[in-house]
Amino acid sequence: MKLCTNAGHAMMKKGGVLEVSQRIIDVDEEFARNNPNLRTGPHLLLTINDTCGSMTPEVMEHIFEPFFTTQRQS
């Protein structure tokens, strides 16, 4: 939810499209072996994409931290 809210704020001035989709994928043994926290079998893949293009690689490293923000603190 926070990721979508942030994308909406980032697109306020110039506009854009926010896309949220989901699908079921099957994790095979090879993929699970390379990703130790996953088990084989069906998983939900959630994809969030926007057309803003303003997220830097440095910001992407922190997007799932609960209190991370790029907003200036007053």
PDB file of N, CA, C, O and CB in Angstrom:
ATOM      1  N   MET A   1       0.832  -1.185   0.000  1.00  0.00           N
ATOM      2  CA  MET A   1       0.000   0.000   0.000  1.00  0.00           C
ATOM      3  C   MET A   1       0.878   1.250   0.000  1.00  0.00           C
ATOM      4  O   MET A   1       0.613   2.200  -0.736  1.00  0.00           O
ATOM      5  CB  MET A   1      -0.947  -0.002   1.212  1.00  0.00           C
ATOM      6  N   LYS A   2       1.927   1.244   0.831  1.00  0.00           N
ATOM      7  CA  LYS A   2       2.807   2.414   0.907  1.00  0.00           C
ATOM      8  C   LYS A   2       3.525   2.649  -0.419  1.00  0.00           C
ATOM      9  O   LYS A   2       3.696   3.791  -0.846  1.00  0.00           O
ATOM     10  CB  LYS A   2       3.832   2.239   2.037  1.00  0.00           C
ATOM     11  N   LEU A   3       3.940   1.573  -1.060  1.00  0.00           N
ATOM     12  CA  LEU A   3       4.620   1.696  -2.347  1.00  0.00           C
ATOM     13  C   LEU A   3       3.705   2.368  -3.379  1.00  0.00           C
ATOM     14  O   LEU A   3       4.152   3.223  -4.143  1.00  0.00           O
ATOM     15  CB  LEU A   3       5.070   0.308  -2.852  1.00  0.00           C
ATOM     16  N   CYS A   4       2.433   1.980  -3.398  1.00  0.00           N
ATOM     17  CA  CYS A   4       1.468   2.578  -4.326  1.00  0.00           C
ATOM     18  C   CYS A   4       1.188   4.039  -3.976  1.00  0.00           C
ATOM     19  O   CYS A   4       1.073   4.886  -4.862  1.00  0.00           O
ATOM     20  CB  CYS A   4       0.158   1.779  -4.317  1.00  0.00           C
ATOM     21  N   THR A   5       1.080   4.325  -2.685  1.00  0.00           N
ATOM     22  CA  THR A   5       0.858   5.706  -2.246  1.00  0.00           C
ATOM     23  C   THR A   5       2.028   6.585  -2.662  1.00  0.00           C
ATOM     24  O   THR A   5       1.831   7.692  -3.162  1.00  0.00           O
ATOM     25  CB  THR A   5       0.658   5.770  -0.716  1.00  0.00           C
ATOM     26  N   ASN A   6       3.242   6.094  -2.456  1.00  0.00           N
ATOM     27  CA  ASN A   6       4.423   6.864  -2.844  1.00  0.00           C
ATOM     28  C   ASN A   6       4.471   7.091  -4.349  1.00  0.00           C
ATOM     29  O   ASN A   6       4.834   8.177  -4.801  1.00  0.00           O
ATOM     30  CB  ASN A   6       5.692   6.154  -2.386  1.00  0.00           C
ATOM     31  N   ALA A   7       4.108   6.076  -5.128  1.00  0.00           N
ATOM     32  CA  ALA A   7       4.085   6.231  -6.582  1.00  0.00           C
ATOM     33  C   ALA A   7       3.070   7.294  -6.982  1.00  0.00           C
ATOM     34  O   ALA A   7       3.340   8.113  -7.861  1.00  0.00           O
ATOM     35  CB  ALA A   7       3.756   4.890  -7.269  1.00  0.00           C
ATOM     36  N   GLY A   8       1.916   7.285  -6.347  1.00  0.00           N
ATOM     37  CA  GLY A   8       0.898   8.299  -6.636  1.00  0.00           C
ATOM     38  C   GLY A   8       1.394   9.699  -6.342  1.00  0.00           C
ATOM     39  O   GLY A   8       1.162  10.617  -7.128  1.00  0.00           O
ATOM     40  N   HIS A   9       2.075   9.876  -5.220  1.00  0.00           N
ATOM     41  CA  HIS A   9       2.638  11.186  -4.868  1.00  0.00           C
ATOM     42  C   HIS A   9       3.703  11.609  -5.884  1.00  0.00           C
ATOM     43  O   HIS A   9       3.770  12.778  -6.263  1.00  0.00           O
ATOM     44  CB  HIS A   9       3.245  11.150  -3.445  1.00  0.00           C
ATOM     45  N   ALA A  10       4.525  10.666  -6.319  1.00  0.00           N
ATOM     46  CA  ALA A  10       5.594  10.985  -7.271  1.00  0.00           C
ATOM     47  C   ALA A  10       5.031  11.397  -8.631  1.00  0.00           C
ATOM     48  O   ALA A  10       5.681  12.135  -9.371  1.00  0.00           O
ATOM     49  CB  ALA A  10       6.530   9.785  -7.436  1.00  0.00           C
ATOM     50  N   MET A  11       3.843  10.931  -8.963  1.00  0.00           N
ATOM     51  CA  MET A  11       3.255  11.228 -10.271  1.00  0.00           C
ATOM     52  C   MET A  11       2.267  12.391 -10.244  1.00  0.00           C
ATOM     53  O   MET A  11       1.650  12.697 -11.264  1.00  0.00           O
ATOM     54  CB  MET A  11       2.563  10.006 -10.801  1.00  0.00           C
ATOM     55  N   MET A  12       2.110  13.038  -9.101  1.00  0.00           N
ATOM     56  CA  MET A  12       1.108  14.103  -8.985  1.00  0.00           C
ATOM     57  C   MET A  12       1.296  15.238  -9.983  1.00  0.00           C
ATOM     58  O   MET A  12       0.323  15.686 -10.590  1.00  0.00           O
ATOM     59  CB  MET A  12       1.134  14.665  -7.599  1.00  0.00           C
ATOM     60  N   LYS A  13       2.511  15.707 -10.165  1.00  0.00           N
ATOM     61  CA  LYS A  13       2.736  16.869 -11.030  1.00  0.00           C
ATOM     62  C   LYS A  13       2.631  16.543 -12.513  1.00  0.00           C
ATOM     63  O   LYS A  13       1.970  17.263 -13.261  1.00  0.00           O
ATOM     64  CB  LYS A  13       4.091  17.459 -10.748  1.00  0.00           C
ATOM     65  N   LYS A  14       3.283  15.452 -12.946  1.00  0.00           N
ATOM     66  CA  LYS A  14       3.341  15.140 -14.376  1.00  0.00           C
ATOM     67  C   LYS A  14       2.338  14.076 -14.812  1.00  0.00           C
ATOM     68  O   LYS A  14       2.164  13.834 -16.007  1.00  0.00           O
ATOM     69  CB  LYS A  14       4.723  14.687 -14.735  1.00  0.00           C
ATOM     70  N   GLY A  15       1.683  13.445 -13.850  1.00  0.00           N
ATOM     71  CA  GLY A  15       0.756  12.371 -14.181  1.00  0.00           C
ATOM     72  C   GLY A  15       1.493  11.080 -14.447  1.00  0.00           C
ATOM     73  O   GLY A  15       2.718  11.019 -14.339  1.00  0.00           O
ATOM     74  N   GLY A  16       0.760  10.067 -14.789  1.00  0.00           N
ATOM     75  CA  GLY A  16       1.360   8.772 -15.077  1.00  0.00           C
ATOM     76  C   GLY A  16       0.380   7.650 -14.858  1.00  0.00           C
ATOM     77  O   GLY A  16      -0.794   7.876 -14.565  1.00  0.00           O
ATOM     78  N   VAL A  17       0.866   6.455 -15.001  1.00  0.00           N
ATOM     79  CA  VAL A  17       0.036   5.262 -14.840  1.00  0.00           C
ATOM     80  C   VAL A  17       0.653   4.376 -13.765  1.00  0.00           C
ATOM     81  O   VAL A  17       1.853   4.100 -13.785  1.00  0.00           O
ATOM     82  CB  VAL A  17      -0.105   4.486 -16.187  1.00  0.00           C
ATOM     83  N   LEU A  18      -0.175   3.938 -12.833  1.00  0.00           N
ATOM     84  CA  LEU A  18       0.230   2.989 -11.802  1.00  0.00           C
ATOM     85  C   LEU A  18      -0.467   1.671 -12.113  1.00  0.00           C
ATOM     86  O   LEU A  18      -1.691   1.621 -12.227  1.00  0.00           O
ATOM     87  CB  LEU A  18      -0.127   3.509 -10.352  1.00  0.00           C
ATOM     88  N   GLU A  19       0.316   0.607 -12.250  1.00  0.00           N
ATOM     89  CA  GLU A  19      -0.237  -0.700 -12.591  1.00  0.00           C
ATOM     90  C   GLU A  19       0.102  -1.688 -11.474  1.00  0.00           C
ATOM     91  O   GLU A  19       1.261  -1.830 -11.085  1.00  0.00           O
ATOM     92  CB  GLU A  19       0.312  -1.201 -13.964  1.00  0.00           C
ATOM     93  N   VAL A  20      -0.923  -2.363 -10.969  1.00  0.00           N
ATOM     94  CA  VAL A  20      -0.745  -3.402  -9.962  1.00  0.00           C
ATOM     95  C   VAL A  20      -1.349  -4.676 -10.535  1.00  0.00           C
ATOM     96  O   VAL A  20      -2.511  -4.692 -10.939  1.00  0.00           O
ATOM     97  CB  VAL A  20      -1.414  -3.007  -8.583  1.00  0.00           C
ATOM     98  N   SER A  21      -0.563  -5.735 -10.570  1.00  0.00           N
ATOM     99  CA  SER A  21      -1.078  -6.993 -11.104  1.00  0.00           C
ATOM    100  C   SER A  21      -0.592  -8.150 -10.241  1.00  0.00           C
ATOM    101  O   SER A  21       0.359  -8.017  -9.470  1.00  0.00           O
ATOM    102  CB  SER A  21      -0.642  -7.190 -12.579  1.00  0.00           C
ATOM    103  N   GLN A  22      -1.259  -9.275 -10.388  1.00  0.00           N
ATOM    104  CA  GLN A  22      -0.863 -10.461  -9.659  1.00  0.00           C
ATOM    105  C   GLN A  22      -1.142 -11.677 -10.527  1.00  0.00           C
ATOM    106  O   GLN A  22      -2.043 -11.676 -11.367  1.00  0.00           O
ATOM    107  CB  GLN A  22      -1.604 -10.558  -8.301  1.00  0.00           C
ATOM    108  N   ARG A  23      -0.345 -12.715 -10.302  1.00  0.00           N
ATOM    109  CA  ARG A  23      -0.571 -13.988 -10.985  1.00  0.00           C
ATOM    110  C   ARG A  23       0.083 -15.088 -10.163  1.00  0.00           C
ATOM    111  O   ARG A  23       0.971 -14.833  -9.349  1.00  0.00           O
ATOM    112  CB  ARG A  23      -0.005 -13.964 -12.447  1.00  0.00           C
ATOM    113  N   ILE A  24      -0.361 -16.288 -10.384  1.00  0.00           N
ATOM    114  CA  ILE A  24       0.201 -17.449  -9.712  1.00  0.00           C
ATOM    115  C   ILE A  24       1.369 -17.971 -10.550  1.00  0.00           C
ATOM    116  O   ILE A  24       1.242 -18.157 -11.760  1.00  0.00           O
ATOM    117  CB  ILE A  24      -0.883 -18.559  -9.495  1.00  0.00           C
ATOM    118  N   ILE A  25       2.499 -18.203  -9.897  1.00  0.00           N
ATOM    119  CA  ILE A  25       3.652 -18.814 -10.569  1.00  0.00           C
ATOM    120  C   ILE A  25       4.004 -20.106  -9.837  1.00  0.00           C
ATOM    121  O   ILE A  25       3.669 -20.273  -8.664  1.00  0.00           O
ATOM    122  CB  ILE A  25       4.883 -17.834 -10.603  1.00  0.00           C
ATOM    123  N   ASP A  26       4.665 -20.998 -10.520  1.00  0.00           N
ATOM    124  CA  ASP A  26       5.095 -22.249  -9.912  1.00  0.00           C
ATOM    125  C   ASP A  26       6.611 -22.193  -9.721  1.00  0.00           C
ATOM    126  O   ASP A  26       7.366 -22.126 -10.691  1.00  0.00           O
ATOM    127  CB  ASP A  26       4.678 -23.480 -10.791  1.00  0.00           C
ATOM    128  N   VAL A  27       7.044 -22.221  -8.469  1.00  0.00           N
ATOM    129  CA  VAL A  27       8.468 -22.195  -8.162  1.00  0.00           C
ATOM    130  C   VAL A  27       9.008 -23.619  -8.274  1.00  0.00           C
ATOM    131  O   VAL A  27       8.576 -24.525  -7.561  1.00  0.00           O
ATOM    132  CB  VAL A  27       8.732 -21.600  -6.737  1.00  0.00           C
ATOM    133  N   ASP A  28       9.961 -23.791  -9.188  1.00  0.00           N
ATOM    134  CA  ASP A  28      10.546 -25.116  -9.367  1.00  0.00           C
ATOM    135  C   ASP A  28      11.740 -25.311  -8.431  1.00  0.00           C
ATOM    136  O   ASP A  28      12.162 -24.382  -7.742  1.00  0.00           O
ATOM    137  CB  ASP A  28      10.977 -25.320 -10.829  1.00  0.00           C
ATOM    138  N   GLU A  29      12.273 -26.528  -8.417  1.00  0.00           N
ATOM    139  CA  GLU A  29      13.362 -26.858  -7.488  1.00  0.00           C
ATOM    140  C   GLU A  29      14.610 -26.015  -7.728  1.00  0.00           C
ATOM    141  O   GLU A  29      15.267 -25.603  -6.772  1.00  0.00           O
ATOM    142  CB  GLU A  29      13.717 -28.329  -7.605  1.00  0.00           C
ATOM    143  N   GLU A  30      14.946 -25.753  -8.984  1.00  0.00           N
ATOM    144  CA  GLU A  30      16.141 -24.963  -9.289  1.00  0.00           C
ATOM    145  C   GLU A  30      16.006 -23.537  -8.756  1.00  0.00           C
ATOM    146  O   GLU A  30      16.931 -23.010  -8.139  1.00  0.00           O
ATOM    147  CB  GLU A  30      16.395 -24.938 -10.807  1.00  0.00           C
ATOM    148  N   PHE A  31      14.854 -22.918  -8.994  1.00  0.00           N
ATOM    149  CA  PHE A  31      14.638 -21.556  -8.514  1.00  0.00           C
ATOM    150  C   PHE A  31      14.647 -21.516  -6.985  1.00  0.00           C
ATOM    151  O   PHE A  31      15.226 -20.607  -6.392  1.00  0.00           O
ATOM    152  CB  PHE A  31      13.307 -20.998  -9.056  1.00  0.00           C
ATOM    153  N   ALA A  32      14.007 -22.500  -6.348  1.00  0.00           N
ATOM    154  CA  ALA A  32      13.980 -22.562  -4.886  1.00  0.00           C
ATOM    155  C   ALA A  32      15.383 -22.770  -4.322  1.00  0.00           C
ATOM    156  O   ALA A  32      15.716 -22.215  -3.275  1.00  0.00           O
ATOM    157  CB  ALA A  32      13.050 -23.689  -4.415  1.00  0.00           C
ATOM    158  N   ARG A  33      16.197 -23.553  -4.996  1.00  0.00           N
ATOM    159  CA  ARG A  33      17.568 -23.795  -4.556  1.00  0.00           C
ATOM    160  C   ARG A  33      18.380 -22.498  -4.572  1.00  0.00           C
ATOM    161  O   ARG A  33      19.221 -22.284  -3.699  1.00  0.00           O
ATOM    162  CB  ARG A  33      18.239 -24.854  -5.449  1.00  0.00           C
ATOM    163  N   ASN A  34      18.137 -21.643  -5.548  1.00  0.00           N
ATOM    164  CA  ASN A  34      18.852 -20.374  -5.666  1.00  0.00           C
ATOM    165  C   ASN A  34      18.259 -19.267  -4.792  1.00  0.00           C
ATOM    166  O   ASN A  34      18.847 -18.192  -4.672  1.00  0.00           O
ATOM    167  CB  ASN A  34      18.855 -19.928  -7.106  1.00  0.00           C
ATOM    168  N   ASN A  35      17.106 -19.522  -4.184  1.00  0.00           N
ATOM    169  CA  ASN A  35      16.427 -18.564  -3.307  1.00  0.00           C
ATOM    170  C   ASN A  35      16.002 -19.306  -2.042  1.00  0.00           C
ATOM    171  O   ASN A  35      14.864 -19.766  -1.949  1.00  0.00           O
ATOM    172  CB  ASN A  35      15.185 -17.902  -4.024  1.00  0.00           C
ATOM    173  N   PRO A  36      16.907 -19.428  -1.069  1.00  0.00           N
ATOM    174  CA  PRO A  36      16.719 -20.316   0.088  1.00  0.00           C
ATOM    175  C   PRO A  36      15.446 -20.081   0.905  1.00  0.00           C
ATOM    176  O   PRO A  36      15.006 -20.992   1.606  1.00  0.00           O
ATOM    177  CB  PRO A  36      17.880 -20.179   0.987  1.00  0.00           C
ATOM    178  N   ASN A  37      14.845 -18.901   0.840  1.00  0.00           N
ATOM    179  CA  ASN A  37      13.639 -18.644   1.632  1.00  0.00           C
ATOM    180  C   ASN A  37      12.362 -19.094   0.929  1.00  0.00           C
ATOM    181  O   ASN A  37      11.273 -18.943   1.481  1.00  0.00           O
ATOM    182  CB  ASN A  37      13.542 -17.171   1.954  1.00  0.00           C
ATOM    183  N   LEU A  38      12.477 -19.642  -0.271  1.00  0.00           N
ATOM    184  CA  LEU A  38      11.302 -20.092  -1.020  1.00  0.00           C
ATOM    185  C   LEU A  38      11.188 -21.607  -1.009  1.00  0.00           C
ATOM    186  O   LEU A  38      12.186 -22.328  -1.011  1.00  0.00           O
ATOM    187  CB  LEU A  38      11.359 -19.586  -2.459  1.00  0.00           C
ATOM    188  N   ARG A  39       9.965 -22.060  -0.997  1.00  0.00           N
ATOM    189  CA  ARG A  39       9.689 -23.477  -1.155  1.00  0.00           C
ATOM    190  C   ARG A  39       9.152 -23.698  -2.564  1.00  0.00           C
ATOM    191  O   ARG A  39       8.630 -22.775  -3.189  1.00  0.00           O
ATOM    192  CB  ARG A  39       8.678 -23.985  -0.076  1.00  0.00           C
ATOM    193  N   THR A  40       9.282 -24.900  -3.047  1.00  0.00           N
ATOM    194  CA  THR A  40       8.726 -25.218  -4.361  1.00  0.00           C
ATOM    195  C   THR A  40       7.202 -25.182  -4.290  1.00  0.00           C
ATOM    196  O   THR A  40       6.612 -25.320  -3.218  1.00  0.00           O
ATOM    197  CB  THR A  40       9.220 -26.607  -4.853  1.00  0.00           C
ATOM    198  N   GLY A  41       6.577 -24.995  -5.449  1.00  0.00           N
ATOM    199  CA  GLY A  41       5.120 -25.006  -5.526  1.00  0.00           C
ATOM    200  C   GLY A  41       4.568 -23.668  -5.942  1.00  0.00           C
ATOM    201  O   GLY A  41       5.324 -22.779  -6.334  1.00  0.00           O
ATOM    202  N   PRO A  42       3.242 -23.505  -5.863  1.00  0.00           N
ATOM    203  CA  PRO A  42       2.599 -22.267  -6.317  1.00  0.00           C
ATOM    204  C   PRO A  42       2.847 -21.097  -5.360  1.00  0.00           C
ATOM    205  O   PRO A  42       2.824 -21.256  -4.139  1.00  0.00           O
ATOM    206  CB  PRO A  42       1.099 -22.489  -6.475  1.00  0.00           C
ATOM    207  N   HIS A  43       3.084 -19.927  -5.942  1.00  0.00           N
ATOM    208  CA  HIS A  43       3.278 -18.684  -5.197  1.00  0.00           C
ATOM    209  C   HIS A  43       2.547 -17.565  -5.925  1.00  0.00           C
ATOM    210  O   HIS A  43       2.332 -17.635  -7.135  1.00  0.00           O
ATOM    211  CB  HIS A  43       4.797 -18.348  -5.036  1.00  0.00           C
ATOM    212  N   LEU A  44       2.172 -16.546  -5.188  1.00  0.00           N
ATOM    213  CA  LEU A  44       1.569 -15.361  -5.775  1.00  0.00           C
ATOM    214  C   LEU A  44       2.677 -14.381  -6.121  1.00  0.00           C
ATOM    215  O   LEU A  44       3.492 -14.035  -5.266  1.00  0.00           O
ATOM    216  CB  LEU A  44       0.532 -14.719  -4.812  1.00  0.00           C
ATOM    217  N   LEU A  45       2.713 -13.932  -7.369  1.00  0.00           N
ATOM    218  CA  LEU A  45       3.669 -12.917  -7.808  1.00  0.00           C
ATOM    219  C   LEU A  45       2.913 -11.598  -7.915  1.00  0.00           C
ATOM    220  O   LEU A  45       1.985 -11.475  -8.715  1.00  0.00           O
ATOM    221  CB  LEU A  45       4.347 -13.306  -9.181  1.00  0.00           C
ATOM    222  N   LEU A  46       3.304 -10.616  -7.115  1.00  0.00           N
ATOM    223  CA  LEU A  46       2.704  -9.292  -7.126  1.00  0.00           C
ATOM    224  C   LEU A  46       3.657  -8.355  -7.844  1.00  0.00           C
ATOM    225  O   LEU A  46       4.831  -8.264  -7.482  1.00  0.00           O
ATOM    226  CB  LEU A  46       2.395  -8.790  -5.681  1.00  0.00           C
ATOM    227  N   THR A  47       3.162  -7.657  -8.860  1.00  0.00           N
ATOM    228  CA  THR A  47       3.985  -6.734  -9.632  1.00  0.00           C
ATOM    229  C   THR A  47       3.385  -5.337  -9.535  1.00  0.00           C
ATOM    230  O   THR A  47       2.185  -5.151  -9.737  1.00  0.00           O
ATOM    231  CB  THR A  47       4.095  -7.188 -11.116  1.00  0.00           C
ATOM    232  N   ILE A  48       4.231  -4.356  -9.223  1.00  0.00           N
ATOM    233  CA  ILE A  48       3.807  -2.958  -9.149  1.00  0.00           C
ATOM    234  C   ILE A  48       4.721  -2.170 -10.070  1.00  0.00           C
ATOM    235  O   ILE A  48       5.945  -2.263  -9.976  1.00  0.00           O
ATOM    236  CB  ILE A  48       3.857  -2.401  -7.668  1.00  0.00           C
ATOM    237  N   ASN A  49       4.115  -1.389 -10.968  1.00  0.00           N
ATOM    238  CA  ASN A  49       4.879  -0.640 -11.957  1.00  0.00           C
ATOM    239  C   ASN A  49       4.248   0.734 -12.135  1.00  0.00           C
ATOM    240  O   ASN A  49       3.024   0.865 -12.100  1.00  0.00           O
ATOM    241  CB  ASN A  49       4.939  -1.400 -13.309  1.00  0.00           C
ATOM    242  N   ASP A  50       5.068   1.750 -12.324  1.00  0.00           N
ATOM    243  CA  ASP A  50       4.527   3.066 -12.659  1.00  0.00           C
ATOM    244  C   ASP A  50       5.382   3.704 -13.739  1.00  0.00           C
ATOM    245  O   ASP A  50       6.500   3.263 -14.006  1.00  0.00           O
ATOM    246  CB  ASP A  50       4.460   3.975 -11.409  1.00  0.00           C
ATOM    247  N   THR A  51       4.849   4.738 -14.353  1.00  0.00           N
ATOM    248  CA  THR A  51       5.540   5.398 -15.459  1.00  0.00           C
ATOM    249  C   THR A  51       6.311   6.631 -15.020  1.00  0.00           C
ATOM    250  O   THR A  51       6.786   7.388 -15.867  1.00  0.00           O
ATOM    251  CB  THR A  51       4.552   5.780 -16.524  1.00  0.00           C
ATOM    252  N   CYS A  52       6.446   6.849 -13.731  1.00  0.00           N
ATOM    253  CA  CYS A  52       7.124   8.041 -13.217  1.00  0.00           C
ATOM    254  C   CYS A  52       8.613   8.030 -13.549  1.00  0.00           C
ATOM    255  O   CYS A  52       9.146   9.031 -14.029  1.00  0.00           O
ATOM    256  CB  CYS A  52       6.931   8.146 -11.707  1.00  0.00           C
ATOM    257  N   GLY A  53       9.288   6.912 -13.299  1.00  0.00           N
ATOM    258  CA  GLY A  53      10.699   6.798 -13.631  1.00  0.00           C
ATOM    259  C   GLY A  53      11.641   7.578 -12.752  1.00  0.00           C
ATOM    260  O   GLY A  53      12.790   7.802 -13.133  1.00  0.00           O
ATOM    261  N   SER A  54      11.186   8.006 -11.574  1.00  0.00           N
ATOM    262  CA  SER A  54      12.044   8.854 -10.732  1.00  0.00           C
ATOM    263  C   SER A  54      12.763   8.092  -9.624  1.00  0.00           C
ATOM    264  O   SER A  54      13.486   8.707  -8.840  1.00  0.00           O
ATOM    265  CB  SER A  54      11.221   9.950 -10.116  1.00  0.00           C
ATOM    266  N   MET A  55      12.590   6.778  -9.532  1.00  0.00           N
ATOM    267  CA  MET A  55      13.209   6.029  -8.438  1.00  0.00           C
ATOM    268  C   MET A  55      14.630   5.623  -8.820  1.00  0.00           C
ATOM    269  O   MET A  55      14.845   4.915  -9.804  1.00  0.00           O
ATOM    270  CB  MET A  55      12.366   4.779  -8.083  1.00  0.00           C
ATOM    271  N   THR A  56      15.577   6.077  -8.036  1.00  0.00           N
ATOM    272  CA  THR A  56      16.980   5.763  -8.289  1.00  0.00           C
ATOM    273  C   THR A  56      17.307   4.369  -7.739  1.00  0.00           C
ATOM    274  O   THR A  56      16.572   3.851  -6.897  1.00  0.00           O
ATOM    275  CB  THR A  56      17.906   6.836  -7.650  1.00  0.00           C
ATOM    276  N   PRO A  57      18.391   3.765  -8.203  1.00  0.00           N
ATOM    277  CA  PRO A  57      18.796   2.459  -7.647  1.00  0.00           C
ATOM    278  C   PRO A  57      19.025   2.523  -6.134  1.00  0.00           C
ATOM    279  O   PRO A  57      18.743   1.554  -5.429  1.00  0.00           O
ATOM    280  CB  PRO A  57      20.074   1.967  -8.338  1.00  0.00           C
ATOM    281  N   GLU A  58      19.533   3.653  -5.629  1.00  0.00           N
ATOM    282  CA  GLU A  58      19.766   3.801  -4.191  1.00  0.00           C
ATOM    283  C   GLU A  58      18.446   3.760  -3.418  1.00  0.00           C
ATOM    284  O   GLU A  58      18.368   3.159  -2.346  1.00  0.00           O
ATOM    285  CB  GLU A  58      20.512   5.119  -3.900  1.00  0.00           C
ATOM    286  N   VAL A  59      17.420   4.394  -3.959  1.00  0.00           N
ATOM    287  CA  VAL A  59      16.108   4.383  -3.310  1.00  0.00           C
ATOM    288  C   VAL A  59      15.503   2.979  -3.373  1.00  0.00           C
ATOM    289  O   VAL A  59      14.902   2.518  -2.402  1.00  0.00           O
ATOM    290  CB  VAL A  59      15.158   5.412  -3.976  1.00  0.00           C
ATOM    291  N   MET A  60      15.660   2.300  -4.510  1.00  0.00           N
ATOM    292  CA  MET A  60      15.097   0.956  -4.665  1.00  0.00           C
ATOM    293  C   MET A  60      15.597  -0.015  -3.602  1.00  0.00           C
ATOM    294  O   MET A  60      14.879  -0.940  -3.222  1.00  0.00           O
ATOM    295  CB  MET A  60      15.426   0.413  -6.037  1.00  0.00           C
ATOM    296  N   GLU A  61      16.815   0.187  -3.121  1.00  0.00           N
ATOM    297  CA  GLU A  61      17.372  -0.692  -2.092  1.00  0.00           C
ATOM    298  C   GLU A  61      16.590  -0.620  -0.781  1.00  0.00           C
ATOM    299  O   GLU A  61      16.703  -1.517   0.054  1.00  0.00           O
ATOM    300  CB  GLU A  61      18.824  -0.335  -1.840  1.00  0.00           C
ATOM    301  N   HIS A  62      15.802   0.435  -0.593  1.00  0.00           N
ATOM    302  CA  HIS A  62      15.124   0.668   0.687  1.00  0.00           C
ATOM    303  C   HIS A  62      13.603   0.602   0.612  1.00  0.00           C
ATOM    304  O   HIS A  62      12.941   0.862   1.616  1.00  0.00           O
ATOM    305  CB  HIS A  62      15.523   2.001   1.221  1.00  0.00           C
ATOM    306  N   ILE A  63      13.024   0.265  -0.540  1.00  0.00           N
ATOM    307  CA  ILE A  63      11.570   0.431  -0.711  1.00  0.00           C
ATOM    308  C   ILE A  63      10.719  -0.409   0.239  1.00  0.00           C
ATOM    309  O   ILE A  63       9.561  -0.067   0.474  1.00  0.00           O
ATOM    310  CB  ILE A  63      11.197   0.090  -2.116  1.00  0.00           C
ATOM    311  N   PHE A  64      11.252  -1.490   0.788  1.00  0.00           N
ATOM    312  CA  PHE A  64      10.448  -2.299   1.687  1.00  0.00           C
ATOM    313  C   PHE A  64      10.745  -2.048   3.159  1.00  0.00           C
ATOM    314  O   PHE A  64      10.251  -2.770   4.025  1.00  0.00           O
ATOM    315  CB  PHE A  64      10.656  -3.740   1.379  1.00  0.00           C
ATOM    316  N   GLU A  65      11.546  -1.032   3.445  1.00  0.00           N
ATOM    317  CA  GLU A  65      11.788  -0.642   4.836  1.00  0.00           C
ATOM    318  C   GLU A  65      10.586   0.178   5.301  1.00  0.00           C
ATOM    319  O   GLU A  65      10.217   1.147   4.638  1.00  0.00           O
ATOM    320  CB  GLU A  65      13.134   0.176   4.986  1.00  0.00           C
ATOM    321  N   PRO A  66       9.967  -0.187   6.427  1.00  0.00           N
ATOM    322  CA  PRO A  66       8.700   0.433   6.814  1.00  0.00           C
ATOM    323  C   PRO A  66       8.736   1.942   7.054  1.00  0.00           C
ATOM    324  O   PRO A  66       7.726   2.610   6.829  1.00  0.00           O
ATOM    325  CB  PRO A  66       8.215  -0.216   8.033  1.00  0.00           C
ATOM    326  N   PHE A  67       9.849   2.497   7.496  1.00  0.00           N
ATOM    327  CA  PHE A  67       9.878   3.926   7.803  1.00  0.00           C
ATOM    328  C   PHE A  67      10.785   4.716   6.868  1.00  0.00           C
ATOM    329  O   PHE A  67      11.118   5.867   7.153  1.00  0.00           O
ATOM    330  CB  PHE A  67      10.323   4.133   9.225  1.00  0.00           C
ATOM    331  N   PHE A  68      11.188   4.106   5.752  1.00  0.00           N
ATOM    332  CA  PHE A  68      12.038   4.799   4.793  1.00  0.00           C
ATOM    333  C   PHE A  68      11.232   5.865   4.069  1.00  0.00           C
ATOM    334  O   PHE A  68      10.077   5.641   3.706  1.00  0.00           O
ATOM    335  CB  PHE A  68      12.653   3.808   3.787  1.00  0.00           C
ATOM    336  N   THR A  69      11.841   7.021   3.859  1.00  0.00           N
ATOM    337  CA  THR A  69      11.197   8.091   3.110  1.00  0.00           C
ATOM    338  C   THR A  69      12.241   8.904   2.365  1.00  0.00           C
ATOM    339  O   THR A  69      13.388   9.009   2.800  1.00  0.00           O
ATOM    340  CB  THR A  69      10.377   8.994   4.045  1.00  0.00           C
ATOM    341  N   THR A  70      11.844   9.467   1.259  1.00  0.00           N
ATOM    342  CA  THR A  70      12.703  10.399   0.530  1.00  0.00           C
ATOM    343  C   THR A  70      12.241  11.833   0.777  1.00  0.00           C
ATOM    344  O   THR A  70      12.834  12.778   0.257  1.00  0.00           O
ATOM    345  CB  THR A  70      12.696  10.080  -0.987  1.00  0.00           C
ATOM    346  N   GLN A  71      11.187  11.994   1.568  1.00  0.00           N
ATOM    347  CA  GLN A  71      10.656  13.316   1.878  1.00  0.00           C
ATOM    348  C   GLN A  71      11.555  14.018   2.889  1.00  0.00           C
ATOM    349  O   GLN A  71      12.098  13.390   3.799  1.00  0.00           O
ATOM    350  CB  GLN A  71       9.215  13.213   2.416  1.00  0.00           C
ATOM    351  N   ARG A  72      11.700  15.303   2.718  1.00  0.00           N
ATOM    352  CA  ARG A  72      12.488  16.081   3.679  1.00  0.00           C
ATOM    353  C   ARG A  72      11.789  16.095   5.028  1.00  0.00           C
ATOM    354  O   ARG A  72      10.571  16.253   5.109  1.00  0.00           O
ATOM    355  CB  ARG A  72      12.710  17.528   3.172  1.00  0.00           C
ATOM    356  N   GLN A  73      12.562  15.929   6.072  1.00  0.00           N
ATOM    357  CA  GLN A  73      12.024  15.968   7.416  1.00  0.00           C
ATOM    358  C   GLN A  73      12.084  17.406   7.926  1.00  0.00           C
ATOM    359  O   GLN A  73      13.131  18.049   7.856  1.00  0.00           O
ATOM    360  CB  GLN A  73      12.800  15.006   8.355  1.00  0.00           C
ATOM    361  N   SER A  74      10.968  17.906   8.437  1.00  0.00           N
ATOM    362  CA  SER A  74      10.956  19.304   8.928  1.00  0.00           C
ATOM    363  C   SER A  74      11.225  19.381  10.399  1.00  0.00           C
ATOM    364  O   SER A  74      11.250  20.473  10.966  1.00  0.00           O
ATOM    365  CB  SER A  74       9.629  19.970   8.631  1.00  0.00           C
TER     366      SER A  74
END
